[in-house]
Amino acid sequence: PETLRGPDLWELQDNLCHHLLRQAKARGLPLIVHTGYSVPTSLAHPEGLFSLLRDPDLAGLPVDLCHSGWPHEGAAMIMARSLRQAYFNLCWTPLLSPSLGRRILAEVIDIVPRNKILLGTDTGSPESQLGTARLIRRQLTQVLSEKVADGQFSEATARELAAAILHDNAWAFYGRPVPPRSAA
């Protein structure tokens, strides 16, 4: 049997992909895209998604730029800052390198609207999930403590930002109502 190749195959793949993305949008489902950490790095460069994010048929489809776009994290941050449906997710980046995770976390807090910062874990076991959550919390605490010490914002604002990054943003991204917080 003859198989599709070249332009015919690409056209079929593009049509199938756009059909699935329109279905996801219609069902209120987000799109999570692996950006960053690829060889060659161009294969996962977040700017490859620009035409998709500008497609009027997909307006309103939330897109998670997973893995920070690293080593192109600046492009992913600009996209999350500039494009309504793009979100920046540090998923796995703090595990790759704690110093890289802290640096990118510090920068994304400065650049991207706080409601568009996500922190996934990308782990395969409950033990890894727990360890990753602890590592991420420690790194977030370090970054926010430095910003409070530098006078960038208050301790209360740091707590609000931590709650947004660790919980509220993900709930909203997945279409869940964010529960109200007590004033404690």
C-alpha positions as CSV (number, residue, x, y, z in Angstrom):
1,P,0.0,0.0,0.0
2,E,1.1,3.5,-0.7
3,T,1.7,5.8,2.2
4,L,1.5,9.5,2.5
5,R,4.8,11.4,2.4
6,G,6.0,14.9,2.2
7,P,3.5,17.8,1.6
8,D,0.5,15.5,1.5
9,L,1.4,14.0,4.9
10,W,2.1,17.4,6.4
11,E,-1.2,18.8,5.2
12,L,-3.1,15.8,6.7
13,Q,-1.2,16.2,10.0
14,D,-1.9,20.0,10.1
15,N,-5.6,19.4,9.4
16,L,-5.8,16.7,12.2
17,C,-3.9,18.9,14.6
18,H,-6.2,21.9,14.0
19,H,-9.3,19.8,14.2
20,L,-8.1,18.4,17.6
21,L,-7.2,21.9,18.9
22,R,-10.7,23.3,17.8
23,Q,-12.2,20.4,19.7
24,A,-10.1,21.1,22.8
25,K,-11.2,24.7,22.7
26,A,-14.9,23.8,22.3
27,R,-14.6,21.5,25.3
28,G,-12.8,24.1,27.4
29,L,-9.6,22.1,27.5
30,P,-6.1,23.7,27.6
31,L,-3.2,22.8,25.4
32,I,0.1,21.9,27.1
33,V,3.1,22.2,24.8
34,H,6.6,20.9,25.5
35,T,8.9,23.9,24.9
36,G,12.5,23.9,25.8
37,Y,15.2,21.2,26.5
38,S,15.4,19.6,23.1
39,V,18.3,18.6,20.8
40,P,18.4,20.5,18.6
41,T,16.9,23.3,20.7
42,S,15.1,24.7,17.7
43,L,12.7,21.8,17.8
44,A,11.1,23.0,21.0
45,H,11.6,26.8,20.6
46,P,8.4,28.5,21.8
47,E,8.3,30.9,18.9
48,G,7.4,27.9,16.7
49,L,3.9,28.3,18.3
50,F,3.4,31.9,17.3
51,S,1.2,31.3,14.3
52,L,-0.9,28.8,16.4
53,L,-1.4,31.4,19.2
54,R,-2.4,34.0,16.6
55,D,-4.9,31.8,14.8
56,P,-8.4,33.4,15.2
57,D,-10.0,29.9,15.2
58,L,-8.1,29.1,18.4
59,A,-8.5,32.4,20.2
60,G,-9.3,31.7,23.9
61,L,-7.5,28.3,23.9
62,P,-5.2,28.4,26.9
63,V,-1.7,27.3,26.0
64,D,0.8,26.2,28.6
65,L,4.4,26.8,27.5
66,C,5.8,23.9,29.5
67,H,9.4,23.6,30.6
68,S,10.1,27.4,30.5
69,G,11.1,27.3,26.9
70,W,14.6,26.8,28.2
71,P,17.1,27.7,26.8
72,H,14.8,30.1,25.0
73,E,13.0,31.2,28.3
74,G,13.1,34.8,27.3
75,A,10.9,34.1,24.2
76,A,8.5,32.1,26.3
77,M,8.2,34.9,28.9
78,I,7.6,37.5,26.2
79,M,4.9,35.3,24.7
80,A,3.2,34.7,28.0
81,R,3.4,38.5,28.8
82,S,2.1,39.6,25.3
83,L,-0.3,36.9,24.2
84,R,-3.6,36.6,26.1
85,Q,-3.8,32.8,25.9
86,A,-0.2,31.9,26.6
87,Y,1.0,30.8,30.1
88,F,4.5,30.3,31.3
89,N,5.2,27.0,33.1
90,L,8.5,26.3,34.9
91,C,7.6,22.6,34.9
92,W,10.8,20.6,35.5
93,T,13.1,23.6,35.1
94,P,13.9,23.7,38.9
95,L,14.8,20.0,38.8
96,L,17.2,20.5,35.9
97,S,19.2,23.0,37.9
98,P,18.2,24.7,41.2
99,S,20.2,27.9,40.2
100,L,18.5,27.9,36.8
101,G,15.1,27.4,38.4
102,R,15.7,30.3,40.8
103,R,17.0,32.6,38.1
104,I,14.1,31.9,35.7
105,L,11.6,32.1,38.6
106,A,12.9,35.5,39.6
107,E,12.8,36.8,36.1
108,V,9.3,35.4,35.3
109,I,7.9,37.1,38.5
110,D,9.3,40.4,37.2
111,I,8.2,40.0,33.6
112,V,5.0,37.9,33.3
113,P,1.6,38.8,34.9
114,R,1.3,36.9,38.1
115,N,-1.8,35.0,37.0
116,K,0.0,33.5,34.0
117,I,2.9,31.8,36.0
118,L,2.5,28.0,36.4
119,L,4.7,25.5,38.3
120,G,4.2,22.0,37.2
121,T,6.4,19.0,38.3
122,D,6.5,16.5,35.5
123,T,7.4,13.6,37.7
124,G,6.6,9.9,37.4
125,S,6.1,8.7,40.9
126,P,4.5,9.9,44.2
127,E,7.9,10.1,45.8
128,S,9.3,12.2,43.0
129,Q,6.1,14.4,43.2
130,L,6.6,15.1,46.9
131,G,10.4,15.8,46.5
132,T,9.8,18.1,43.6
133,A,7.0,20.0,45.4
134,R,9.4,20.5,48.3
135,L,12.2,21.7,46.0
136,I,9.9,24.1,44.2
137,R,8.5,25.5,47.4
138,R,12.1,26.0,48.8
139,Q,13.2,27.8,45.6
140,L,10.0,29.9,45.5
141,T,10.6,30.9,49.1
142,Q,14.2,31.9,48.4
143,V,13.2,34.0,45.4
144,L,10.4,35.7,47.1
145,S,12.4,36.3,50.3
146,E,15.1,38.0,48.2
147,K,12.5,40.2,46.5
148,V,11.0,41.2,49.9
149,A,14.5,42.0,51.3
150,D,15.2,44.1,48.2
151,G,12.0,46.1,48.8
152,Q,10.4,44.9,45.5
153,F,7.2,44.1,47.3
154,S,5.8,43.4,50.8
155,E,5.7,40.1,52.7
156,A,1.9,40.1,52.2
157,T,2.3,40.5,48.5
158,A,4.9,37.7,48.5
159,R,2.4,35.4,50.2
160,E,-0.3,36.3,47.7
161,L,2.1,35.6,44.8
162,A,3.2,32.3,46.3
163,A,-0.5,31.2,46.6
164,A,-1.1,32.3,43.0
165,I,1.9,30.4,41.6
166,L,1.5,27.2,43.7
167,H,-2.2,26.8,43.4
168,D,-4.6,29.5,42.1
169,N,-3.1,29.9,38.7
170,A,-3.3,26.2,37.9
171,W,-6.9,26.0,39.1
172,A,-7.9,28.9,36.9
173,F,-5.9,27.6,33.9
174,Y,-7.8,24.3,34.1
175,G,-11.1,26.2,34.4
176,R,-11.6,25.5,38.1
177,P,-13.0,28.2,40.4
178,V,-10.3,29.5,42.8
179,P,-11.5,29.1,46.3
180,P,-11.6,32.3,48.5
181,R,-8.7,32.7,51.0
182,S,-9.1,33.6,54.6
183,A,-7.4,36.8,55.8
184,A,-5.1,34.8,58.1
